[in-house]
Amino acid sequence: MLRYIVKRVLLIIPILVLTVVLLFTMMYILPGGNKSSITRMGGYWPALGTYLSNIFLHFDLGDSITGTHTTANIIFRASKTLVLVGCSFVFISVVGVGLGLLAAFHKDSVLDSGIRSVTLVFASIPNYLLGILLALIFCLWLRILPTHGSSSLKHYIMPVISISVGGIASVARMTRAEAIAVLNKPYIRTARAKGLRERTVISVHVMKNLVVPIIVILGNYLGILFTSTFAIENVFTIQGLGSYMTGAIASRNIPITMGSTVVTSFFICMVRLISDVASAFASPRIRAAYSRGREKADDDDGKEGEALAVRQ
Protein backbone atom coordinates (compact mmCIF):
# COMPACT_ATOMS: atom_id res chain seq x y z
CA MET A 1 0.00 0.00 0.00
CA LEU A 2 2.89 2.37 0.66
CA ARG A 3 4.00 1.96 -2.98
CA TYR A 4 0.50 2.83 -4.13
CA ILE A 5 0.34 5.98 -1.98
CA VAL A 6 3.81 7.13 -3.05
CA LYS A 7 2.90 6.58 -6.69
CA ARG A 8 -0.25 8.70 -6.36
CA VAL A 9 1.61 11.45 -4.51
CA LEU A 10 4.32 11.60 -7.18
CA LEU A 11 1.67 11.89 -9.90
CA ILE A 12 0.41 15.14 -8.33
CA ILE A 13 3.71 16.95 -8.89
CA PRO A 14 3.75 16.90 -12.74
CA ILE A 15 0.03 17.69 -12.81
CA LEU A 16 0.52 20.82 -10.70
CA VAL A 17 3.61 21.86 -12.68
CA LEU A 18 1.76 21.43 -15.98
CA THR A 19 -1.20 23.41 -14.60
CA VAL A 20 1.05 26.30 -13.59
CA VAL A 21 2.86 26.27 -16.95
CA LEU A 22 -0.41 26.29 -18.92
CA LEU A 23 -1.82 29.06 -16.73
CA PHE A 24 1.33 31.16 -17.08
CA THR A 25 1.36 30.62 -20.86
CA MET A 26 -2.29 31.66 -21.18
CA MET A 27 -1.62 34.85 -19.22
CA TYR A 28 1.30 35.51 -21.59
CA ILE A 29 -0.41 35.00 -24.94
CA LEU A 30 -3.97 36.17 -24.24
CA PRO A 31 -4.95 39.84 -24.68
CA GLY A 32 -5.02 41.70 -21.40
CA GLY A 33 -2.50 39.37 -19.76
CA ASN A 34 0.81 40.16 -18.12
CA LYS A 35 2.97 40.04 -21.25
CA SER A 36 4.53 43.44 -20.53
CA SER A 37 5.64 42.47 -17.02
CA ILE A 38 7.00 39.15 -18.32
CA THR A 39 9.02 41.03 -20.95
CA ARG A 40 10.53 43.25 -18.25
CA MET A 41 11.65 40.11 -16.39
CA GLY A 42 13.77 39.00 -19.36
CA GLY A 43 11.28 37.08 -21.48
CA TYR A 44 9.00 34.09 -21.26
CA TRP A 45 11.41 31.38 -20.09
CA PRO A 46 13.23 33.33 -17.34
CA ALA A 47 9.90 34.64 -16.02
CA LEU A 48 8.39 31.13 -16.09
CA GLY A 49 11.36 29.71 -14.18
CA THR A 50 11.08 32.45 -11.57
CA TYR A 51 7.35 31.89 -11.16
CA LEU A 52 7.75 28.11 -10.77
CA SER A 53 10.53 28.63 -8.25
CA ASN A 54 8.47 31.10 -6.21
CA ILE A 55 5.48 28.74 -6.05
CA PHE A 56 7.07 25.32 -5.49
CA LEU A 57 10.19 26.33 -3.55
CA HIS A 58 9.16 29.45 -1.64
CA PHE A 59 5.34 29.04 -1.62
CA ASP A 60 5.05 32.64 -2.78
CA LEU A 61 2.15 33.52 -5.10
CA GLY A 62 3.37 37.08 -5.66
CA ASP A 63 1.84 40.48 -4.99
CA SER A 64 -1.36 41.87 -6.45
CA ILE A 65 -1.50 45.02 -8.54
CA THR A 66 -2.57 46.93 -5.41
CA GLY A 67 0.62 45.93 -3.60
CA THR A 68 -0.94 43.51 -1.10
CA HIS A 69 0.61 40.09 -0.52
CA THR A 70 -1.43 37.53 -2.46
CA THR A 71 -0.46 34.42 -0.49
CA ALA A 72 -1.79 35.63 2.88
CA ASN A 73 -5.10 36.79 1.39
CA ILE A 74 -5.59 33.54 -0.52
CA ILE A 75 -4.90 31.43 2.58
CA PHE A 76 -7.41 33.45 4.60
CA ARG A 77 -10.10 33.21 1.94
CA ALA A 78 -9.39 29.55 1.22
CA SER A 79 -10.25 28.75 4.84
CA LYS A 80 -13.74 30.21 4.31
CA THR A 81 -14.17 28.17 1.15
CA LEU A 82 -13.01 24.98 2.89
CA VAL A 83 -15.64 25.44 5.60
CA LEU A 84 -18.34 25.90 2.95
CA VAL A 85 -17.13 22.92 0.92
CA GLY A 86 -16.76 20.72 4.01
CA CYS A 87 -20.28 21.40 5.30
CA SER A 88 -21.75 20.89 1.83
CA PHE A 89 -19.83 17.64 1.37
CA VAL A 90 -21.12 16.18 4.63
CA PHE A 91 -24.69 17.18 3.76
CA ILE A 92 -24.41 15.70 0.25
CA SER A 93 -22.81 12.48 1.51
CA VAL A 94 -25.47 11.76 4.11
CA VAL A 95 -28.57 12.79 2.17
CA GLY A 96 -27.44 11.91 -1.37
CA VAL A 97 -26.12 8.45 -0.59
CA GLY A 98 -29.08 7.73 1.69
CA LEU A 99 -31.63 8.65 -0.97
CA GLY A 100 -29.75 6.67 -3.62
CA LEU A 101 -29.66 3.52 -1.50
CA LEU A 102 -33.30 3.94 -0.50
CA ALA A 103 -34.36 4.22 -4.13
CA ALA A 104 -32.25 1.22 -5.18
CA PHE A 105 -33.55 -1.06 -2.41
CA HIS A 106 -37.14 -0.15 -3.43
CA LYS A 107 -36.59 -0.24 -7.18
CA ASP A 108 -39.64 0.49 -9.39
CA SER A 109 -41.78 1.37 -6.38
CA VAL A 110 -43.63 4.60 -5.69
CA LEU A 111 -40.80 5.64 -3.37
CA ASP A 112 -38.23 5.04 -6.11
CA SER A 113 -40.25 7.05 -8.64
CA GLY A 114 -40.70 9.90 -6.16
CA ILE A 115 -36.99 10.09 -5.34
CA ARG A 116 -36.03 10.03 -9.02
CA SER A 117 -38.52 12.78 -9.82
CA VAL A 118 -37.37 14.99 -6.95
CA THR A 119 -33.70 14.53 -7.77
CA LEU A 120 -34.37 15.33 -11.43
CA VAL A 121 -35.97 18.63 -10.40
CA PHE A 122 -33.13 19.40 -8.00
CA ALA A 123 -30.52 18.70 -10.66
CA SER A 124 -32.23 21.17 -13.02
CA ILE A 125 -32.03 24.16 -10.64
CA PRO A 126 -28.86 26.31 -10.89
CA ASN A 127 -27.30 26.80 -7.47
CA TYR A 128 -27.09 30.59 -7.77
CA LEU A 129 -30.80 30.79 -8.64
CA LEU A 130 -31.68 28.62 -5.66
CA GLY A 131 -29.50 30.84 -3.49
CA ILE A 132 -31.40 33.95 -4.59
CA LEU A 133 -34.75 32.26 -3.93
CA LEU A 134 -33.63 31.15 -0.45
CA ALA A 135 -32.43 34.67 0.32
CA LEU A 136 -35.80 36.11 -0.70
CA ILE A 137 -37.74 33.64 1.45
CA PHE A 138 -35.63 33.37 4.61
CA CYS A 139 -33.99 36.80 4.65
CA LEU A 140 -36.45 39.31 3.18
CA TRP A 141 -39.80 37.64 3.93
CA LEU A 142 -39.28 35.51 7.04
CA ARG A 143 -36.21 37.39 8.36
CA ILE A 144 -34.81 34.40 10.21
CA LEU A 145 -31.41 34.06 8.48
CA PRO A 146 -28.68 36.60 7.70
CA THR A 147 -28.29 37.74 4.12
CA HIS A 148 -24.51 37.91 3.91
CA GLY A 149 -21.27 37.26 5.75
CA SER A 150 -19.52 34.23 7.23
CA SER A 151 -18.94 35.08 10.88
CA SER A 152 -21.06 32.20 12.27
CA LEU A 153 -22.45 28.84 11.22
CA LYS A 154 -25.85 30.49 10.77
CA HIS A 155 -24.42 32.36 7.79
CA TYR A 156 -23.58 29.07 6.07
CA ILE A 157 -27.05 27.49 6.17
CA MET A 158 -28.39 28.94 2.92
CA PRO A 159 -25.09 28.72 0.99
CA VAL A 160 -24.70 25.06 1.99
CA ILE A 161 -28.27 24.24 0.93
CA SER A 162 -27.81 26.10 -2.36
CA ILE A 163 -24.68 24.17 -3.23
CA SER A 164 -25.84 20.81 -1.89
CA VAL A 165 -29.20 20.46 -3.64
CA GLY A 166 -27.67 19.79 -7.04
CA GLY A 167 -25.02 17.57 -5.49
CA ILE A 168 -27.60 15.53 -3.60
CA ALA A 169 -29.46 14.92 -6.86
CA SER A 170 -26.33 13.81 -8.75
CA VAL A 171 -24.95 11.63 -5.95
CA ALA A 172 -28.34 10.02 -5.31
CA ARG A 173 -28.82 9.08 -8.95
CA MET A 174 -25.28 7.67 -9.32
CA THR A 175 -25.54 5.79 -6.02
CA ARG A 176 -28.85 4.28 -7.11
CA ALA A 177 -27.31 3.07 -10.38
CA GLU A 178 -24.31 1.52 -8.62
CA ALA A 179 -26.50 -0.15 -5.99
CA ILE A 180 -28.80 -1.66 -8.61
CA ALA A 181 -25.76 -2.98 -10.49
CA VAL A 182 -24.50 -4.70 -7.32
CA LEU A 183 -27.98 -6.09 -6.54
CA ASN A 184 -27.98 -7.78 -9.96
CA LYS A 185 -24.64 -9.54 -9.39
CA PRO A 186 -24.65 -13.38 -9.35
CA TYR A 187 -23.37 -13.62 -5.77
CA ILE A 188 -26.38 -11.60 -4.55
CA ARG A 189 -28.71 -14.09 -6.23
CA THR A 190 -26.69 -16.92 -4.67
CA ALA A 191 -27.03 -15.40 -1.20
CA ARG A 192 -30.79 -15.00 -1.62
CA ALA A 193 -31.13 -18.54 -3.00
CA LYS A 194 -29.44 -19.89 0.12
CA GLY A 195 -32.25 -18.41 2.18
CA LEU A 196 -30.39 -15.53 3.81
CA ARG A 197 -32.51 -12.75 5.19
CA GLU A 198 -32.72 -9.62 3.05
CA ARG A 199 -31.18 -7.57 5.85
CA THR A 200 -28.17 -9.89 5.90
CA VAL A 201 -27.83 -9.79 2.12
CA ILE A 202 -27.84 -5.99 2.10
CA SER A 203 -25.62 -5.41 5.13
CA VAL A 204 -23.04 -8.12 4.43
CA HIS A 205 -22.91 -8.48 0.65
CA VAL A 206 -24.38 -5.35 -0.97
CA MET A 207 -23.00 -2.62 1.26
CA LYS A 208 -19.54 -4.16 1.38
CA ASN A 209 -19.27 -4.05 -2.41
CA LEU A 210 -20.72 -0.53 -2.59
CA VAL A 211 -18.02 1.09 -0.47
CA VAL A 212 -15.53 1.65 -3.29
CA PRO A 213 -18.08 2.98 -5.86
CA ILE A 214 -19.52 5.38 -3.28
CA ILE A 215 -16.03 6.64 -2.37
CA VAL A 216 -15.32 7.28 -6.06
CA ILE A 217 -18.64 9.09 -6.54
CA LEU A 218 -18.14 11.30 -3.51
CA GLY A 219 -14.51 11.96 -4.38
CA ASN A 220 -15.40 13.08 -7.89
CA TYR A 221 -18.11 15.40 -6.64
CA LEU A 222 -15.92 16.86 -3.90
CA GLY A 223 -13.66 18.24 -6.62
CA ILE A 224 -16.67 19.79 -8.34
CA LEU A 225 -17.69 21.51 -5.09
CA PHE A 226 -14.61 23.75 -5.16
CA THR A 227 -15.80 25.37 -8.39
CA SER A 228 -19.48 25.33 -7.39
CA THR A 229 -18.77 27.81 -4.60
CA PHE A 230 -17.79 30.65 -6.95
CA ALA A 231 -21.30 31.90 -7.70
CA ILE A 232 -22.67 31.18 -4.22
CA GLU A 233 -19.91 33.14 -2.49
CA ASN A 234 -20.83 36.15 -4.58
CA VAL A 235 -24.56 35.73 -3.92
CA PHE A 236 -24.12 35.61 -0.13
CA THR A 237 -21.04 37.88 0.04
CA ILE A 238 -18.80 35.24 1.58
CA GLN A 239 -15.13 36.25 1.54
CA GLY A 240 -13.98 32.97 0.08
CA LEU A 241 -11.60 31.94 -2.65
CA GLY A 242 -14.29 31.92 -5.33
CA SER A 243 -15.43 35.50 -4.77
CA TYR A 244 -11.77 36.56 -4.51
CA MET A 245 -11.02 35.02 -7.91
CA THR A 246 -14.09 36.42 -9.67
CA GLY A 247 -13.33 39.88 -8.30
CA ALA A 248 -9.74 39.58 -9.52
CA ILE A 249 -10.91 38.54 -12.98
CA ALA A 250 -13.28 41.50 -13.17
CA SER A 251 -10.50 43.93 -12.18
CA ARG A 252 -7.87 42.11 -14.29
CA ASN A 253 -5.71 41.46 -11.26
CA ILE A 254 -3.49 38.83 -12.86
CA PRO A 255 -1.46 37.72 -9.77
CA ILE A 256 -4.60 37.05 -7.72
CA THR A 257 -6.25 35.22 -10.62
CA MET A 258 -3.23 32.99 -11.16
CA GLY A 259 -2.64 32.37 -7.46
CA SER A 260 -6.28 31.48 -6.80
CA THR A 261 -6.30 29.10 -9.76
CA VAL A 262 -3.13 27.38 -8.57
CA VAL A 263 -4.53 26.91 -5.05
CA THR A 264 -7.83 25.58 -6.42
CA SER A 265 -5.93 23.12 -8.62
CA PHE A 266 -3.94 21.99 -5.59
CA PHE A 267 -7.13 21.36 -3.60
CA ILE A 268 -8.64 19.34 -6.45
CA CYS A 269 -5.47 17.24 -6.76
CA MET A 270 -5.49 16.57 -3.01
CA VAL A 271 -9.13 15.51 -3.22
CA ARG A 272 -8.28 13.05 -5.97
CA LEU A 273 -5.37 11.72 -3.91
CA ILE A 274 -7.54 11.20 -0.83
CA SER A 275 -10.21 9.52 -2.95
CA ASP A 276 -7.70 7.16 -4.57
CA VAL A 277 -6.07 6.24 -1.26
CA ALA A 278 -9.44 5.69 0.43
CA SER A 279 -10.56 3.48 -2.47
CA ALA A 280 -7.35 1.49 -2.20
CA PHE A 281 -7.80 0.90 1.52
CA ALA A 282 -11.42 -0.13 0.95
CA SER A 283 -10.60 -2.48 -1.95
CA PRO A 284 -8.95 -5.82 -1.04
CA ARG A 285 -8.02 -6.31 -4.70
CA ILE A 286 -5.82 -3.21 -4.79
CA ARG A 287 -4.21 -4.03 -1.44
CA ALA A 288 -3.51 -7.59 -2.56
CA ALA A 289 -2.14 -6.47 -5.94
CA TYR A 290 0.39 -4.06 -4.43
CA SER A 291 1.32 -6.38 -1.58
CA ARG A 292 2.27 -9.02 -4.18
CA GLY A 293 4.12 -6.44 -6.28
CA ARG A 294 1.62 -6.41 -9.15
CA GLU A 295 0.20 -3.21 -10.62
CA LYS A 296 -3.10 -4.57 -11.83
CA ALA A 297 -5.86 -6.11 -9.74
CA ASP A 298 -8.09 -8.99 -10.64
CA ASP A 299 -10.87 -8.00 -13.07
CA ASP A 300 -13.52 -10.16 -11.40
CA ASP A 301 -15.38 -7.60 -9.24
CA GLY A 302 -17.72 -10.10 -7.68
CA LYS A 303 -15.34 -12.90 -6.83
CA GLU A 304 -14.91 -12.01 -3.19
CA GLY A 305 -18.59 -11.31 -2.66
CA GLU A 306 -19.60 -14.62 -4.28
CA ALA A 307 -17.19 -16.57 -2.11
CA LEU A 308 -18.55 -14.87 0.99
CA ALA A 309 -22.11 -15.68 -0.05
CA VAL A 310 -21.24 -19.35 -0.50
CA ARG A 311 -19.61 -19.49 2.95
CA GLN A 312 -22.79 -18.03 4.46
C-alpha positions as CSV (number, residue, x, y, z in Angstrom):
1,M,0.0,0.0,0.0
2,L,2.9,2.4,0.7
3,R,4.0,2.0,-3.0
4,Y,0.5,2.8,-4.1
5,I,0.3,6.0,-2.0
6,V,3.8,7.1,-3.1
7,K,2.9,6.6,-6.7
8,R,-0.2,8.7,-6.4
9,V,1.6,11.5,-4.5
10,L,4.3,11.6,-7.2
11,L,1.7,11.9,-9.9
12,I,0.4,15.1,-8.3
13,I,3.7,17.0,-8.9
14,P,3.8,16.9,-12.7
15,I,0.0,17.7,-12.8
16,L,0.5,20.8,-10.7
17,V,3.6,21.9,-12.7
18,L,1.8,21.4,-16.0
19,T,-1.2,23.4,-14.6
20,V,1.1,26.3,-13.6
21,V,2.9,26.3,-17.0
22,L,-0.4,26.3,-18.9
23,L,-1.8,29.1,-16.7
24,F,1.3,31.2,-17.1
25,T,1.4,30.6,-20.9
26,M,-2.3,31.7,-21.2
27,M,-1.6,34.8,-19.2
28,Y,1.3,35.5,-21.6
29,I,-0.4,35.0,-24.9
30,L,-4.0,36.2,-24.2
31,P,-4.9,39.8,-24.7
32,G,-5.0,41.7,-21.4
33,G,-2.5,39.4,-19.8
34,N,0.8,40.2,-18.1
35,K,3.0,40.0,-21.2
36,S,4.5,43.4,-20.5
37,S,5.6,42.5,-17.0
38,I,7.0,39.2,-18.3
39,T,9.0,41.0,-21.0
40,R,10.5,43.2,-18.2
41,M,11.6,40.1,-16.4
42,G,13.8,39.0,-19.4
43,G,11.3,37.1,-21.5
44,Y,9.0,34.1,-21.3
45,W,11.4,31.4,-20.1
46,P,13.2,33.3,-17.3
47,A,9.9,34.6,-16.0
48,L,8.4,31.1,-16.1
49,G,11.4,29.7,-14.2
50,T,11.1,32.5,-11.6
51,Y,7.4,31.9,-11.2
52,L,7.7,28.1,-10.8
53,S,10.5,28.6,-8.3
54,N,8.5,31.1,-6.2
55,I,5.5,28.7,-6.0
56,F,7.1,25.3,-5.5
57,L,10.2,26.3,-3.6
58,H,9.2,29.5,-1.6
59,F,5.3,29.0,-1.6
60,D,5.0,32.6,-2.8
61,L,2.2,33.5,-5.1
62,G,3.4,37.1,-5.7
63,D,1.8,40.5,-5.0
64,S,-1.4,41.9,-6.5
65,I,-1.5,45.0,-8.5
66,T,-2.6,46.9,-5.4
67,G,0.6,45.9,-3.6
68,T,-0.9,43.5,-1.1
69,H,0.6,40.1,-0.5
70,T,-1.4,37.5,-2.5
71,T,-0.5,34.4,-0.5
72,A,-1.8,35.6,2.9
73,N,-5.1,36.8,1.4
74,I,-5.6,33.5,-0.5
75,I,-4.9,31.4,2.6
76,F,-7.4,33.5,4.6
77,R,-10.1,33.2,1.9
78,A,-9.4,29.6,1.2
79,S,-10.3,28.7,4.8
80,K,-13.7,30.2,4.3
81,T,-14.2,28.2,1.1
82,L,-13.0,25.0,2.9
83,V,-15.6,25.4,5.6
84,L,-18.3,25.9,2.9
85,V,-17.1,22.9,0.9
86,G,-16.8,20.7,4.0
87,C,-20.3,21.4,5.3
88,S,-21.8,20.9,1.8
89,F,-19.8,17.6,1.4
90,V,-21.1,16.2,4.6
91,F,-24.7,17.2,3.8
92,I,-24.4,15.7,0.3
93,S,-22.8,12.5,1.5
94,V,-25.5,11.8,4.1
95,V,-28.6,12.8,2.2
96,G,-27.4,11.9,-1.4
97,V,-26.1,8.4,-0.6
98,G,-29.1,7.7,1.7
99,L,-31.6,8.7,-1.0
100,G,-29.8,6.7,-3.6
101,L,-29.7,3.5,-1.5
102,L,-33.3,3.9,-0.5
103,A,-34.4,4.2,-4.1
104,A,-32.3,1.2,-5.2
105,F,-33.6,-1.1,-2.4
106,H,-37.1,-0.1,-3.4
107,K,-36.6,-0.2,-7.2
108,D,-39.6,0.5,-9.4
109,S,-41.8,1.4,-6.4
110,V,-43.6,4.6,-5.7
111,L,-40.8,5.6,-3.4
112,D,-38.2,5.0,-6.1
113,S,-40.2,7.1,-8.6
114,G,-40.7,9.9,-6.2
115,I,-37.0,10.1,-5.3
116,R,-36.0,10.0,-9.0
117,S,-38.5,12.8,-9.8
118,V,-37.4,15.0,-7.0
119,T,-33.7,14.5,-7.8
120,L,-34.4,15.3,-11.4
121,V,-36.0,18.6,-10.4
122,F,-33.1,19.4,-8.0
123,A,-30.5,18.7,-10.7
124,S,-32.2,21.2,-13.0
125,I,-32.0,24.2,-10.6
126,P,-28.9,26.3,-10.9
127,N,-27.3,26.8,-7.5
128,Y,-27.1,30.6,-7.8
129,L,-30.8,30.8,-8.6
130,L,-31.7,28.6,-5.7
131,G,-29.5,30.8,-3.5
132,I,-31.4,33.9,-4.6
133,L,-34.8,32.3,-3.9
134,L,-33.6,31.2,-0.4
135,A,-32.4,34.7,0.3
136,L,-35.8,36.1,-0.7
137,I,-37.7,33.6,1.5
138,F,-35.6,33.4,4.6
139,C,-34.0,36.8,4.7
140,L,-36.5,39.3,3.2
141,W,-39.8,37.6,3.9
142,L,-39.3,35.5,7.0
143,R,-36.2,37.4,8.4
144,I,-34.8,34.4,10.2
145,L,-31.4,34.1,8.5
146,P,-28.7,36.6,7.7
147,T,-28.3,37.7,4.1
148,H,-24.5,37.9,3.9
149,G,-21.3,37.3,5.8
150,S,-19.5,34.2,7.2
151,S,-18.9,35.1,10.9
152,S,-21.1,32.2,12.3
153,L,-22.5,28.8,11.2
154,K,-25.8,30.5,10.8
155,H,-24.4,32.4,7.8
156,Y,-23.6,29.1,6.1
157,I,-27.1,27.5,6.2
158,M,-28.4,28.9,2.9
159,P,-25.1,28.7,1.0
160,V,-24.7,25.1,2.0
161,I,-28.3,24.2,0.9
162,S,-27.8,26.1,-2.4
163,I,-24.7,24.2,-3.2
164,S,-25.8,20.8,-1.9
165,V,-29.2,20.5,-3.6
166,G,-27.7,19.8,-7.0
167,G,-25.0,17.6,-5.5
168,I,-27.6,15.5,-3.6
169,A,-29.5,14.9,-6.9
170,S,-26.3,13.8,-8.8
171,V,-25.0,11.6,-6.0
172,A,-28.3,10.0,-5.3
173,R,-28.8,9.1,-9.0
174,M,-25.3,7.7,-9.3
175,T,-25.5,5.8,-6.0
176,R,-28.9,4.3,-7.1
177,A,-27.3,3.1,-10.4
178,E,-24.3,1.5,-8.6
179,A,-26.5,-0.1,-6.0
180,I,-28.8,-1.7,-8.6
181,A,-25.8,-3.0,-10.5
182,V,-24.5,-4.7,-7.3
183,L,-28.0,-6.1,-6.5
184,N,-28.0,-7.8,-10.0
185,K,-24.6,-9.5,-9.4
186,P,-24.6,-13.4,-9.3
187,Y,-23.4,-13.6,-5.8
188,I,-26.4,-11.6,-4.5
189,R,-28.7,-14.1,-6.2
190,T,-26.7,-16.9,-4.7
191,A,-27.0,-15.4,-1.2
192,R,-30.8,-15.0,-1.6
193,A,-31.1,-18.5,-3.0
194,K,-29.4,-19.9,0.1
195,G,-32.3,-18.4,2.2
196,L,-30.4,-15.5,3.8
197,R,-32.5,-12.7,5.2
198,E,-32.7,-9.6,3.1
199,R,-31.2,-7.6,5.8
200,T,-28.2,-9.9,5.9
201,V,-27.8,-9.8,2.1
202,I,-27.8,-6.0,2.1
203,S,-25.6,-5.4,5.1
204,V,-23.0,-8.1,4.4
205,H,-22.9,-8.5,0.7
206,V,-24.4,-5.3,-1.0
207,M,-23.0,-2.6,1.3
208,K,-19.5,-4.2,1.4
209,N,-19.3,-4.0,-2.4
210,L,-20.7,-0.5,-2.6
211,V,-18.0,1.1,-0.5
212,V,-15.5,1.6,-3.3
213,P,-18.1,3.0,-5.9
214,I,-19.5,5.4,-3.3
215,I,-16.0,6.6,-2.4
216,V,-15.3,7.3,-6.1
217,I,-18.6,9.1,-6.5
218,L,-18.1,11.3,-3.5
219,G,-14.5,12.0,-4.4
220,N,-15.4,13.1,-7.9
221,Y,-18.1,15.4,-6.6
222,L,-15.9,16.9,-3.9
223,G,-13.7,18.2,-6.6
224,I,-16.7,19.8,-8.3
225,L,-17.7,21.5,-5.1
226,F,-14.6,23.7,-5.2
227,T,-15.8,25.4,-8.4
228,S,-19.5,25.3,-7.4
229,T,-18.8,27.8,-4.6
230,F,-17.8,30.7,-7.0
231,A,-21.3,31.9,-7.7
232,I,-22.7,31.2,-4.2
233,E,-19.9,33.1,-2.5
234,N,-20.8,36.1,-4.6
235,V,-24.6,35.7,-3.9
236,F,-24.1,35.6,-0.1
237,T,-21.0,37.9,0.0
238,I,-18.8,35.2,1.6
239,Q,-15.1,36.3,1.5
240,G,-14.0,33.0,0.1
241,L,-11.6,31.9,-2.6
242,G,-14.3,31.9,-5.3
243,S,-15.4,35.5,-4.8
244,Y,-11.8,36.6,-4.5
245,M,-11.0,35.0,-7.9
246,T,-14.1,36.4,-9.7
247,G,-13.3,39.9,-8.3
248,A,-9.7,39.6,-9.5
249,I,-10.9,38.5,-13.0
250,A,-13.3,41.5,-13.2
251,S,-10.5,43.9,-12.2
252,R,-7.9,42.1,-14.3
253,N,-5.7,41.5,-11.3
254,I,-3.5,38.8,-12.9
255,P,-1.5,37.7,-9.8
256,I,-4.6,37.0,-7.7
257,T,-6.2,35.2,-10.6
258,M,-3.2,33.0,-11.2
259,G,-2.6,32.4,-7.5
260,S,-6.3,31.5,-6.8
261,T,-6.3,29.1,-9.8
262,V,-3.1,27.4,-8.6
263,V,-4.5,26.9,-5.0
264,T,-7.8,25.6,-6.4
265,S,-5.9,23.1,-8.6
266,F,-3.9,22.0,-5.6
267,F,-7.1,21.4,-3.6
268,I,-8.6,19.3,-6.4
269,C,-5.5,17.2,-6.8
270,M,-5.5,16.6,-3.0
271,V,-9.1,15.5,-3.2
272,R,-8.3,13.1,-6.0
273,L,-5.4,11.7,-3.9
274,I,-7.5,11.2,-0.8
275,S,-10.2,9.5,-3.0
276,D,-7.7,7.2,-4.6
277,V,-6.1,6.2,-1.3
278,A,-9.4,5.7,0.4
279,S,-10.6,3.5,-2.5
280,A,-7.3,1.5,-2.2
281,F,-7.8,0.9,1.5
282,A,-11.4,-0.1,1.0
283,S,-10.6,-2.5,-2.0
284,P,-9.0,-5.8,-1.0
285,R,-8.0,-6.3,-4.7
286,I,-5.8,-3.2,-4.8
287,R,-4.2,-4.0,-1.4
288,A,-3.5,-7.6,-2.6
289,A,-2.1,-6.5,-5.9
290,Y,0.4,-4.1,-4.4
291,S,1.3,-6.4,-1.6
292,R,2.3,-9.0,-4.2
293,G,4.1,-6.4,-6.3
294,R,1.6,-6.4,-9.2
295,E,0.2,-3.2,-10.6
296,K,-3.1,-4.6,-11.8
297,A,-5.9,-6.1,-9.7
298,D,-8.1,-9.0,-10.6
299,D,-10.9,-8.0,-13.1
300,D,-13.5,-10.2,-11.4
301,D,-15.4,-7.6,-9.2
302,G,-17.7,-10.1,-7.7
303,K,-15.3,-12.9,-6.8
304,E,-14.9,-12.0,-3.2
305,G,-18.6,-11.3,-2.7
306,E,-19.6,-14.6,-4.3
307,A,-17.2,-16.6,-2.1
308,L,-18.6,-14.9,1.0
309,A,-22.1,-15.7,-0.1
310,V,-21.2,-19.4,-0.5
311,R,-19.6,-19.5,3.0
312,Q,-22.8,-18.0,4.5
